Amino acid sequence: RRRVHGASALAALADGGLAQIPGAGPLLVPTIQAAMVFSIGQLYGCHLDRSNSMSIVTYFMSNHVKKAFMKEIFGFIPGVGNFVKTSVTFLMTEGIGNIAARSLQCGQSSDLLARVTATSSASSAGPTGSARQDPEGFAGHLFHLVSDYLNLGPSVLNATEAWQRAKQLFSERGQHELLEEVRQAATAEEVTRLIRRHAWNLQVVQEGLFALEDRFPDHAACANVDFVSERLWAGHGTDSEAQILVAPYLRRCMAYASPDVQRAAARAAATLLVSTKGGTRGGVSAQLLHHAVELLHRVIEEWEFASTRQVAANATVIQQVLPKEEMPALLSASLSAYRKGDAAACGLLRALMRAR
């Protein structure tokens, strides 16, 4: 309920605050609602990416067509328009959240995704579809911001503060100044500080990680690996937009991570593989699955190196990621990923067999 209320309040602020700016609501509100669906799915063990979450929102919105029509009629009447848009958007988002909770709580995400496929294809030319076509653009960054806000909870970040951050994303000048600050940072410590302060802003994170890898030696560039892994890869409620962005950095810097962080990163990758059965059960992109395969393989290699490749030590390597009884499921998921065309899964399978 907290996540549904939080998303509803933020969507209402966004749509009401931009009522007199044509086209803003159709970009902002569906992305906020998609992040809410993703966040609800996370609670029930459903791995959804932004595209699938947006498709589910489009599917659920079909029950609110009349309300949406009335909202647009009143939306351009100053004062009254803002009030109507805010109220209706809040109620619509609440309704979508409640339906999503009922649909996802019993592990029915695959059935739901199958039902929304036709709706998603039919609506891909509309406003929400055009937002989905730019995974590195505003919608992707907003999706991460909202997911982060819902995960943190109102005690850390309230809806008004989240909306202020969203407006920062919407401000070209504000974003340019932040990115320029990253580019002008003289030390790895300064870049790291900016990444930590603006972890909700994927553009800043992306620019910061690029700066670390491009301008500093590994020992300095990788000093931030624990934070990046815990906050943007393995943290509870972490979204696929962030995971895809940080995975290459984590793969490069995993040797510098603490043992606990290595285990958590590997566990998150293994859980993603097993829960999606190597990508054969819908919900996440092939790109994210590929990153999970490569990162898990990288961690196992690091452990093998640390144990000087002793067979007795290798036998316990993978048990740090999954209990022994879950090993067959991980092997099966890795084999499925390989059969789907992910060549990196071959290396993972070999590492898993060595660990056994």
NULO-735357 format. One record per residue (C-alpha): residue in one letter; x, y, z. Coordinates in steps of 0.25 Angstrom, whole numbers, padded with zeros to 4 digits, always signed. Example, Ala and Ser with C-alpha at 12.3 -4.5 7.8 and 13.67 -1.06 7.14 Angstrom:
A+0049-0018+0031;S+0055-0004+0029;
This chain:
R+0000+0000+0000;R+0011+0010+0003;R+0017+0008-0011;V+0004+0010-0017;H+0001+0023-0009;G+0014+0028-0012;A+0014+0026-0027;S+0000+0032-0027;A+0004+0045-0020;L+0016+0047-0029;A+0008+0044-0041;A-0003+0054-0037;L+0008+0065-0034;A+0014+0062-0048;D+0001+0063-0055;G-0005+0074-0047;G+0008+0083-0047;L+0009+0081-0063;A-0006+0082-0066;Q-0004+0094-0076;I+0008+0088-0083;P+0003+0079-0094;G+0009+0066-0095;A+0016+0066-0082;G+0006+0057-0074;P+0006+0046-0085;L+0021+0044-0083;L+0022+0046-0068;V+0010+0039-0062;P+0011+0026-0070;T+0026+0025-0066;I+0023+0027-0051;Q+0012+0017-0052;A+0021+0007-0059;A+0032+0009-0048;M+0020+0006-0038;V+0017-0007-0045;F+0031-0011-0045;S+0033-0008-0030;I+0020-0016-0027;G+0026-0028-0035;Q+0039-0027-0027;L+0031-0030-0014;Y+0025-0043-0020;G+0038-0047-0027;C+0034-0043-0041;H+0046-0038-0049;L+0040-0027-0059;D+0048-0017-0067;R+0043-0003-0071;S+0037-0008-0085;N+0029-0019-0078;S+0024-0010-0067;M+0020+0000-0077;S+0012-0010-0085;I+0005-0015-0072;V+0001+0000-0069;T-0004+0001-0084;Y-0012-0011-0082;F-0018-0007-0069;M-0021+0007-0074;S-0032+0001-0083;N-0041+0001-0071;H-0039+0016-0069;V-0042+0022-0083;K-0054+0030-0079;K-0047+0036-0067;A-0035+0040-0076;F-0044+0046-0086;M-0050+0055-0076;K-0037+0058-0070;E-0032+0064-0083;I-0044+0072-0085;F-0043+0079-0072;G-0028+0079-0072;F-0026+0092-0079;I-0035+0100-0070;P-0026+0107-0061;G-0028+0105-0046;V-0040+0095-0048;G-0032+0088-0058;N-0020+0085-0049;F-0030+0081-0038;V-0037+0071-0047;K-0024+0065-0053;T-0018+0064-0040;S-0030+0056-0033;V-0033+0047-0045;T-0018+0044-0047;F-0017+0040-0033;L-0029+0031-0033;M-0025+0025-0046;T-0011+0022-0041;E-0017+0016-0028;G-0026+0007-0037;I-0014+0002-0046;G-0006-0001-0033;N-0017-0009-0027;I-0019-0017-0039;A-0004-0019-0041;A-0003-0024-0027;R-0015-0034-0029;S-0009-0039-0042;L+0006-0041-0038;Q+0005-0046-0023;C+0002-0060-0027;G+0014-0061-0037;Q+0005-0059-0049;S+0014-0049-0056;S+0017-0058-0068;D+0002-0060-0070;L+0000-0045-0069;L+0011-0042-0079;A+0005-0051-0089;R-0008-0044-0088;V-0003-0030-0090;T+0006-0034-0102;A-0005-0030-0112;T-0008-0017-0104;S+0006-0013-0104;S+0008-0015-0119;A-0004-0008-0122;S+0000+0004-0114;S+0014+0005-0117;A+0012+0017-0126;G+0006+0025-0115;P+0012+0034-0105;T+0016+0024-0095;G+0022+0015-0107;S+0030+0026-0112;A+0036+0028-0098;R+0040+0013-0098;Q+0048+0015-0110;D+0059+0023-0103;P+0064+0014-0092;E+0076+0024-0089;G+0066+0036-0089;F+0057+0044-0080;A+0047+0032-0078;G+0058+0022-0073;H+0064+0032-0064;L+0050+0036-0058;F+0047+0021-0056;H+0060+0019-0048;L+0057+0032-0040;V+0043+0027-0036;S+0047+0013-0033;D+0058+0018-0024;Y+0048+0027-0017;L+0038+0016-0015;N+0049+0007-0010;L+0054+0017+0000;G+0040+0021+0006;P+0034+0034+0011;S+0043+0034+0023;V+0055+0036+0014;L+0049+0044+0002;N+0035+0049+0001;A+0027+0051-0012;T+0029+0066-0012;E+0044+0064-0011;A+0044+0053-0022;W+0036+0063-0031;Q+0047+0073-0029;R+0057+0063-0034;A+0048+0059-0046;K+0048+0074-0050;Q+0063+0074-0049;L+0063+0062-0059;F+0054+0071-0068;S+0063+0083-0067;E+0074+0082-0078;R+0081+0094-0071;G+0081+0087-0058;Q+0086+0074-0063;H+0097+0080-0072;E+0102+0087-0059;L+0103+0074-0052;L+0109+0066-0063;E+0119+0078-0065;E+0123+0077-0050;V+0126+0062-0052;R+0135+0065-0064;Q+0142+0076-0056;A+0145+0067-0044;A+0160+0066-0042;T+0160+0054-0033;A+0154+0040-0033;E+0149+0044-0019;E+0141+0056-0024;V+0135+0047-0035;T+0131+0037-0025;R+0125+0047-0016;L+0116+0052-0027;I+0112+0038-0031;R+0108+0035-0017;R+0100+0048-0015;H+0093+0047-0028;A+0091+0032-0029;W+0076+0035-0032;N+0081+0042-0045;L+0085+0031-0055;Q+0091+0042-0065;V+0101+0046-0054;V+0104+0032-0050;Q+0107+0028-0064;E+0116+0040-0066;G+0123+0038-0053;L+0126+0023-0056;F+0131+0027-0069;A+0140+0037-0063;L+0145+0027-0053;E+0149+0017-0063;D+0154+0026-0073;R+0163+0036-0065;F+0168+0028-0053;P+0175+0015-0050;D+0167+0003-0045;H+0170+0004-0030;A+0165+0018-0030;A+0154+0016-0040;C+0149+0003-0033;A+0149+0010-0019;N+0134+0012-0021;V+0130-0002-0025;D+0124-0006-0012;F+0114+0005-0012;V+0110+0004-0027;S+0108-0011-0025;E+0099-0010-0012;R+0092+0002-0017;L+0090+0000-0032;W+0091-0015-0034;A+0088-0024-0022;G+0080-0015-0014;H+0065-0018-0011;G+0057-0012-0021;T+0068-0008-0031;D+0063-0006-0045;S+0068-0012-0058;E+0071+0002-0064;A+0081+0004-0053;Q+0086-0011-0053;I+0089-0010-0068;L+0097+0003-0066;V+0106-0001-0055;A+0108-0016-0059;P+0121-0013-0068;Y+0127-0005-0056;L+0124-0016-0046;R+0130-0027-0055;R+0143-0019-0057;C+0144-0015-0042;M+0139-0028-0035;A+0153-0032-0030;Y+0153-0019-0022;A+0139-0022-0015;S+0138-0027-0001;P+0135-0042+0000;D+0121-0039+0005;V+0118-0030-0006;Q+0123-0040-0016;R+0114-0051-0010;A+0102-0041-0011;A+0105-0037-0025;A+0106-0052-0029;R+0094-0056-0022;A+0086-0045-0029;A+0091-0050-0042;A+0088-0064-0039;T+0074-0061-0034;L+0071-0053-0047;L+0075-0065-0055;V+0068-0075-0047;S+0055-0067-0046;T+0054-0065-0061;K+0059-0079-0064;G+0070-0073-0072;G+0061-0063-0080;T+0051-0073-0084;R+0041-0067-0075;G+0037-0053-0078;G+0040-0041-0070;V+0054-0035-0073;S+0062-0032-0085;A+0073-0041-0091;Q+0083-0030-0089;L+0081-0031-0074;L+0081-0046-0074;H+0094-0045-0081;H+0100-0036-0071;A+0096-0045-0060;V+0102-0057-0067;E+0115-0049-0068;L+0116-0044-0054;L+0113-0057-0048;H+0124-0063-0056;R+0133-0052-0052;V+0131-0054-0037;I+0133-0069-0038;E+0146-0067-0045;E+0150-0057-0035;W+0147-0067-0024;E+0155-0078-0031;F+0167-0069-0032;A+0166-0065-0018;S+0166-0080-0014;T+0178-0083-0023;R+0168-0092-0031;Q+0169-0104-0021;V+0158-0114-0023;A+0154-0115-0009;A+0152-0100-0008;N+0145-0099-0021;A+0134-0109-0016;T+0129-0098-0006;V+0130-0086-0016;I+0117-0087-0022;Q+0110-0090-0009;Q+0113-0076-0005;V+0103-0072-0015;L+0092-0082-0015;P+0089-0094-0005;K+0094-0107-0011;E+0080-0112-0013;E+0077-0100-0023;M+0089-0103-0031;P+0082-0111-0042;A+0072-0099-0044;L+0084-0090-0046;L+0091-0100-0056;S+0077-0102-0063;A+0075-0087-0064;S+0090-0085-0070;L+0087-0096-0080;S+0074-0089-0084;A+0082-0076-0086;Y+0092-0082-0095;R+0081-0089-0103;K+0075-0075-0105;G+0088-0070-0111;D+0096-0064-0100;A+0110-0070-0103;A+0115-0064-0089;A+0106-0075-0082;C+0116-0086-0087;G+0127-0080-0079;L+0118-0079-0067;L+0113-0094-0069;R+0128-0098-0069;A+0131-0090-0056;L+0118-0096-0049;M+0123-0110-0053;R+0137-0107-0047;A+0130-0102-0034;R+0122-0115-0033;
